[in-house]
Amino acid sequence: MKHGEQKAPLGPEPWGVMAVLSVIGFLLIGGMLTSLSVYMSVMQPHFRWSEAEMGAGPVALLLGMSAGNLVVGPAMRAIGVRGLFAFGAGMAVCGWIAAGFAGALPSFMAAMVLAGLGVGMATIVPGIAVISQSFHQHRGLAIALFIGGCALASATMPMISGRLIEALGWRATFWTIGAAAGLICAGLVHVLPRTLCETCGGDGAEEPGLTREQALRKPGYWLLAIVLTISQLSLNAILFNLIAYLQHSGFDQADAVKIYSITNFMSLPGLVIGGLASDRISARILLPVILALQAAGTLALLGVGGETLWQGRVAIALFVMIWGSVAGLPAQAGSMLLTEMIGQRAYAAMLGIIFTINGFVGALAPVAVGWAYEASRGYALPVFCLGLLTLLASFAALFCRNEQCAPAVAAPAN
């Protein structure tokens, strides 16, 4: 071993940690969060839920996930990285299995809250925090590949869930996916470091950047939170209503699920390109561009219900290529921008607050779109409003400035 390589024995290799986190995210995000729309399309006629009631399940899952995001920082300090992921994955699995026993909307929502809590505590926020601390080079690519694993799950797991529902029924599919995720995650969490110290090679006290109190006083931090919240609201609205929207536009369920999965798959090349770019270009430049493309892709959906066949095909193609390619990038670019703005000292806690805010607001999206659909008798109005809001967020992102002005020893780490 050469001089200066003393950090290697302290914990697992960063790329190995990233791979494990990606598999856990694949199972929990893909098998639960992004597959829920497939379950709901079958459960709605079974329980005779209205459009607004159908959005209650996703809302409960997203609210639980947002609450889980909020406790990531304190929980990681209290029980460590390995303990946090083990507890979160176990909670998600219990909630998903419980959903298979649901007999009415309230019990189903309770199961989704439990699953959401676990998903929030064992996927995106803690995963990005661990990767951000572990990588000093290629950080943007590593975060992009991690989110890309979740995007790959979003492309494949809905189709797998759909096939399982056809073969086993929706209740047995809840149990099967939950049991499989539990067994795999139970084996994987032992590979993770016990604490962040094992990945960063220190105790975190000397990490440069702002303290939590300093970051909370910065207008740029709150502007970034608003921008990412608007983006997440729009993403959730499309994500959880796309299958229903396509079915109302004349597609059968199989074709709608296929388009949904292809759209999610398109985020993989987008994430790789975005990850490579973010290691070379400031996220302050990339984030507004990404949000503008998200807005354009959202507005492309307005052409799906066109009178001519070619118009609908062009609209679907534009949506899949544009929206799909950037769907995973706001979280990646926003996380990178937060690092530029506040540094690493309070990064996990501040990232958790942002994801909690946009999670709670974004959780309203499925029900809000359902209400808007019933009020306007169509999807055109909510889709137009979502596209316009995202465009405004793109403009606002131009003013998210670097707030990191405190030296590393200005105050105790939070």
C-alpha positions in Angstrom: 0.0 0.0 0.0 1.3 3.4 -0.9 1.6 6.3 1.4 -1.7 8.3 1.6 -3.9 5.3 1.0 -4.7 4.7 4.7 -8.5 5.3 4.2 -9.1 2.1 2.2 -9.2 -0.3 5.2 -11.7 1.8 7.1 -14.7 0.4 5.1 -16.1 -1.1 1.9 -15.0 0.3 -1.4 -17.2 3.3 -2.5 -18.3 1.6 -5.7 -19.3 -1.5 -3.8 -21.3 0.6 -1.4 -23.0 2.3 -4.3 -23.9 -1.0 -5.9 -25.5 -2.4 -2.7 -27.4 0.9 -2.2 -28.6 0.6 -5.9 -29.9 -2.9 -5.4 -31.8 -1.9 -2.3 -33.2 1.1 -4.1 -34.1 -1.1 -7.0 -36.2 -3.4 -4.8 -37.9 -0.8 -2.7 -38.4 2.0 -5.2 -39.2 -0.2 -8.2 -41.1 -3.0 -6.4 -43.1 -0.6 -4.3 -43.2 3.1 -5.2 -43.3 3.0 -9.0 -45.2 -0.2 -9.2 -48.1 1.0 -7.1 -49.9 2.4 -10.1 -50.2 -1.1 -11.6 -51.8 -2.4 -8.4 -54.1 0.6 -8.3 -55.4 0.0 -11.8 -56.6 -3.4 -10.7 -57.7 -2.4 -7.2 -59.9 0.5 -8.4 -62.6 -1.6 -10.1 -62.3 -4.3 -7.4 -63.1 -1.7 -4.6 -65.1 0.7 -6.9 -62.9 3.6 -5.9 -63.4 7.0 -7.6 -60.5 8.8 -9.3 -59.8 10.9 -6.2 -60.0 7.8 -3.9 -57.6 5.9 -6.2 -55.0 8.6 -5.4 -55.3 8.1 -1.7 -53.0 5.1 -1.7 -50.1 6.8 -3.5 -50.7 9.9 -1.3 -50.3 7.7 1.9 -47.2 6.1 0.5 -45.6 9.5 -0.4 -46.5 11.0 2.9 -45.0 8.1 4.8 -41.9 8.4 2.6 -41.6 12.1 3.3 -41.8 11.5 7.0 -39.1 8.8 6.6 -36.8 11.3 4.8 -37.1 13.8 7.7 -35.6 11.4 10.3 -32.8 10.1 8.1 -30.2 12.6 9.5 -30.9 11.9 13.2 -31.4 8.2 12.7 -28.2 7.8 10.8 -26.3 9.4 13.7 -28.2 7.3 16.3 -28.1 3.8 14.8 -25.6 4.2 11.9 -25.9 3.5 8.2 -26.3 -0.2 8.5 -28.9 0.0 11.2 -30.9 2.7 9.3 -31.1 0.7 6.1 -32.0 -2.5 8.0 -34.7 -0.9 10.0 -36.1 1.0 7.0 -36.1 -2.0 4.7 -37.8 -4.1 7.3 -40.5 -1.5 7.8 -41.1 -1.2 4.1 -41.5 -4.9 3.7 -43.9 -5.2 6.6 -46.1 -2.4 5.1 -46.1 -4.0 1.7 -47.1 -7.4 3.0 -49.8 -5.8 5.1 -51.2 -4.1 2.0 -52.1 -7.6 0.7 -54.5 -8.1 3.6 -56.3 -4.7 3.1 -60.1 -5.0 2.9 -60.9 -1.3 2.6 -59.3 2.1 1.8 -58.4 3.1 5.4 -56.5 -0.2 6.1 -54.8 0.1 2.7 -53.7 3.6 3.4 -52.3 2.6 6.8 -50.2 -0.1 5.1 -48.9 2.4 2.5 -47.9 4.9 5.3 -45.8 2.1 6.9 -44.3 1.1 3.6 -43.6 4.7 2.7 -41.8 5.3 6.1 -39.5 2.4 5.4 -38.8 3.4 1.7 -37.9 6.9 2.8 -35.5 5.7 5.4 -33.7 3.2 3.2 -33.5 4.6 -0.3 -32.9 8.0 -1.9 -32.0 10.4 0.9 -29.7 8.2 2.9 -28.3 6.6 -0.3 -27.3 10.0 -1.7 -25.9 11.1 1.6 -23.7 8.0 1.9 -22.5 8.3 -1.7 -21.8 12.0 -1.4 -19.6 11.3 1.7 -17.9 8.3 0.1 -17.0 9.8 -3.3 -14.6 12.8 -3.7 -14.2 12.2 -7.4 -16.9 11.1 -9.8 -19.5 12.0 -7.2 -22.0 13.2 -9.8 -21.7 9.9 -11.8 -22.0 7.8 -8.7 -25.2 9.6 -7.6 -26.5 9.3 -11.2 -25.8 5.6 -11.3 -27.5 5.1 -7.9 -30.6 6.9 -9.1 -30.3 5.1 -12.4 -30.7 1.8 -10.5 -34.0 3.1 -9.2 -34.9 4.2 -12.7 -34.1 0.8 -14.1 -36.4 -0.7 -11.4 -39.1 1.8 -12.5 -38.8 0.5 -16.0 -38.8 -3.2 -15.2 -40.7 -3.8 -11.9 -44.1 -2.4 -13.0 -44.1 -5.0 -15.9 -43.0 -7.8 -13.5 -45.7 -6.7 -11.0 -48.3 -6.6 -13.8 -47.4 -10.1 -14.9 -47.5 -11.4 -11.3 -50.9 -9.7 -10.7 -52.2 -11.5 -13.8 -50.9 -14.8 -12.6 -51.3 -14.6 -8.8 -53.8 -11.8 -8.1 -52.9 -8.4 -6.5 -53.0 -9.7 -2.9 -50.5 -12.5 -3.5 -48.3 -10.1 -5.5 -48.0 -7.8 -2.5 -46.9 -10.7 -0.4 -44.5 -12.1 -3.0 -42.8 -8.8 -3.8 -42.6 -8.0 0.0 -41.1 -11.3 0.9 -38.5 -11.3 -1.9 -37.5 -7.7 -1.0 -37.1 -8.6 2.6 -34.9 -11.6 2.0 -32.6 -9.9 -0.4 -32.3 -6.7 1.6 -31.6 -8.7 4.8 -28.5 -10.2 3.1 -27.3 -6.9 1.6 -27.4 -4.6 4.6 -24.5 -6.5 6.1 -22.2 -5.2 3.3 -22.9 -1.6 4.1 -20.6 0.4 6.5 -21.7 0.7 10.1 -21.3 4.5 10.0 -20.4 7.2 7.6 -17.0 7.3 9.2 -16.1 4.0 7.5 -16.8 5.6 4.1 -15.3 9.0 4.5 -12.3 8.1 6.6 -13.0 10.5 9.4 -15.5 11.4 12.1 -17.2 14.1 10.0 -16.4 16.9 12.4 -13.9 18.5 10.0 -16.1 18.3 6.9 -16.2 21.8 5.3 -19.4 23.7 4.9 -22.2 25.4 6.7 -23.8 24.1 9.8 -27.5 23.3 9.9 -28.4 26.7 11.5 -26.4 28.6 8.9 -27.9 26.7 6.0 -31.5 27.3 7.3 -30.8 31.1 7.3 -29.8 31.2 3.6 -32.5 32.3 1.1 -30.8 30.2 -1.6 -31.4 27.0 0.3 -35.1 27.7 0.6 -35.3 28.7 -3.1 -33.7 25.3 -4.0 -36.3 23.6 -1.8 -39.1 25.4 -3.6 -37.7 24.6 -7.1 -37.3 20.9 -6.3 -40.7 20.7 -4.7 -42.4 22.0 -7.8 -40.4 19.6 -9.9 -41.4 16.7 -7.7 -45.0 17.7 -7.6 -45.1 17.6 -11.4 -43.1 14.3 -11.6 -45.4 12.6 -9.1 -48.5 13.9 -10.9 -47.4 12.3 -14.1 -45.9 9.2 -12.6 -49.0 8.2 -10.7 -51.5 9.2 -13.3 -49.8 8.2 -16.6 -51.4 4.8 -16.9 -54.9 6.1 -16.1 -54.3 9.0 -18.5 -53.3 6.7 -21.3 -56.2 4.4 -20.7 -58.6 7.4 -20.9 -56.9 8.3 -24.1 -57.7 5.0 -25.7 -54.8 2.7 -24.8 -55.5 -0.7 -23.2 -53.9 -1.5 -19.9 -51.0 -3.6 -21.4 -50.0 -0.9 -23.8 -50.3 1.8 -21.1 -48.0 -0.1 -18.7 -45.6 -0.7 -21.6 -45.4 3.0 -22.4 -45.0 3.7 -18.7 -42.1 1.3 -18.4 -40.4 2.5 -21.5 -40.6 6.1 -20.3 -39.0 5.1 -17.0 -36.3 3.2 -18.9 -35.4 6.3 -20.9 -34.1 7.9 -17.7 -31.1 5.5 -17.6 -29.2 7.1 -20.5 -30.3 10.5 -19.3 -28.9 9.8 -15.8 -25.5 8.6 -17.2 -25.1 11.6 -19.4 -26.3 13.9 -16.6 -23.9 12.3 -14.1 -20.9 12.7 -16.4 -21.9 16.3 -17.2 -22.4 17.2 -13.5 -18.8 16.2 -12.7 -17.7 18.8 -15.3 -20.4 21.5 -15.3 -21.9 23.3 -12.3 -25.3 22.0 -11.2 -26.4 25.6 -11.0 -26.3 25.6 -14.8 -27.6 22.1 -15.3 -30.6 22.2 -13.1 -32.5 25.0 -15.0 -31.9 23.2 -18.3 -33.2 19.9 -16.8 -36.3 21.5 -15.5 -37.0 23.3 -18.8 -36.8 19.9 -20.5 -39.1 18.4 -17.9 -41.7 21.1 -18.6 -41.4 20.5 -22.4 -42.0 16.8 -21.9 -44.9 17.3 -19.7 -46.6 19.7 -22.2 -46.0 17.1 -24.9 -48.7 14.9 -23.2 -51.3 17.4 -24.4 -51.0 16.0 -27.9 -51.7 12.4 -26.9 -55.5 12.8 -27.3 -55.2 14.4 -30.7 -57.7 13.8 -33.5 -55.1 12.2 -35.8 -53.1 9.1 -35.2 -49.8 10.7 -36.2 -50.3 13.5 -33.7 -50.8 11.1 -30.8 -47.7 9.0 -31.8 -45.5 12.1 -32.1 -46.8 13.3 -28.7 -46.0 10.0 -27.0 -42.6 9.8 -28.6 -41.7 13.3 -27.4 -43.0 12.6 -24.0 -41.1 9.3 -23.7 -37.8 10.8 -25.0 -37.8 14.2 -23.3 -39.7 13.6 -20.0 -38.3 10.1 -19.6 -34.7 11.2 -20.2 -34.8 13.9 -17.5 -37.2 12.3 -15.0 -34.4 11.2 -12.6 -32.2 14.2 -13.1 -33.8 16.9 -10.9 -33.0 14.9 -7.7 -29.5 14.2 -8.9 -28.7 17.8 -10.0 -30.4 19.3 -7.0 -28.4 17.1 -4.7 -25.2 18.2 -6.4 -26.2 21.8 -6.2 -26.9 21.5 -2.5 -23.3 20.2 -2.1 -22.0 23.3 -3.9 -24.2 25.5 -1.8 -23.7 24.2 1.8 -20.9 21.6 1.7 -20.9 18.3 3.5 -21.1 19.2 7.2 -24.9 19.2 7.6 -25.6 17.7 4.1 -27.6 14.6 5.2 -29.9 16.6 7.5 -30.5 19.5 5.0 -31.1 17.1 2.1 -33.6 15.2 4.3 -35.5 18.5 5.0 -35.7 19.3 1.3 -36.9 15.8 0.3 -39.4 16.0 3.2 -40.8 19.2 1.9 -41.1 18.2 -1.7 -42.3 14.8 -0.6 -45.2 16.1 1.5 -46.2 18.6 -1.3 -45.6 16.1 -4.0 -47.8 13.6 -2.2 -50.8 15.8 -3.0 -50.2 15.3 -6.7 -52.2 12.1 -7.3 -55.3 13.3 -5.5 -55.0 16.8 -6.9 -54.9 15.5 -10.4 -57.9 13.2 -9.7 -59.9 16.2 -8.4 -58.8 18.3 -11.4 -59.8 15.5 -13.7 -63.3 15.3 -12.2 -63.7 19.1 -12.1 -62.5 19.7 -15.7 -63.7 16.4 -17.1 -60.2 15.7 -18.6 -56.5 15.8 -18.0 -55.7 18.7 -20.3 -56.0 21.4 -17.6 -53.8 19.7 -14.9 -51.2 18.7 -17.5 -51.0 22.3 -18.8 -50.7 23.7 -15.2 -48.0 21.2 -14.3 -45.9 22.1 -17.4 -46.2 25.8 -16.7 -45.3 25.4 -13.0 -42.2 23.4 -14.0 -41.2 26.1 -16.5 -41.4 28.7 -13.8 -39.3 26.5 -11.5 -36.6 26.3 -14.3 -36.4 30.1 -14.3 -36.3 30.3 -10.5 -33.4 27.7 -10.4 -31.2 30.3 -12.1 -31.1 32.2 -8.8 -30.0 29.3 -6.6 -26.6 30.7 -5.5 -23.6 29.2 -3.7 -24.2 29.8 0.0 -21.1 28.1 1.4 -19.2 30.9 3.1 -18.3 29.4 6.5 -14.9 27.8 7.2 -14.9 24.1 8.3 -14.2 25.0 12.0 -16.8 27.8 12.3 -19.1 25.7 14.5 -19.6 22.2 15.7 -20.9 19.7 13.1 -24.6 18.9 13.2 
